Amino acid sequence: MALTSPHVPALTFAPELLLRAQNVKVAFFDVDGVLTDGGLYFGEYPPGDTRATLQDSFTTGGETLKRFNTLDGHGLKLLQRAGITPAVITGRDSAVLRSRLHALGVSHTHFGTEDKRPAAELTLKELGLDWSQAAFMGDDWPDLPVMRRVALSGAPPNAHVEVRAAAHHVTQARGGDGAVREFCDLLMVASGRYAALLQEYTR
């Protein structure tokens, strides 16, 4: 009986990106505009109802909804299997976001945090890591203080121009449409685990 030949990965990245990413052990992600498309939708409320001022991605009848991409979710799971810890730092907070991250096994989280550098430093301390072992993906100015310190920074093409200019890698996919998966793939390739993980699905 003939043995099935190993599947050769089709995905490649520039050598300089892989060199930057090879020692990364923790990857930080923003949420709105990165794990989501960044859109804000507000449902109707009765006149004078103060709930209409809630800063949520989608509200209807007081319930918060967000749209996530399954490619991104699987990427975060694979990242953990590759020995890289995913972490989230976001200026917003909602029950649905917490539920989604819990389902994905993302336990290092900071919600309602506009000043993201101290949050990242806290996680690095908890993990016994430093900036040279960290990556970050963001899309707007509050993300810049962290992006400028990590070994590898990424941004989706829908990010603000200053953030794209600061990023080492701008993904082809937009935020909420697979950008996080692309960044995870880059980190997995750099870690040397991508091919082995892929092979598990192509036997």
ABEGO torsion letter per residue (X at the ends): XBBBBBBBBABBBBAAAAAAAAABABBBBBABGAABAGBBBBBBBBBGBAAAABBBABBBGGBBBBBBBAAAAAAAAAAAAAGBBBBBBBABBBAAAAAAAAAAGBABBBBGBABAAAAAAAAAAAAGBBAAABBBBBABAAAAAAAAABABBBBBAABBAAAAAABABBBABBBGAGAAAAAAAAAAAAAGAAAAAAAAAAX
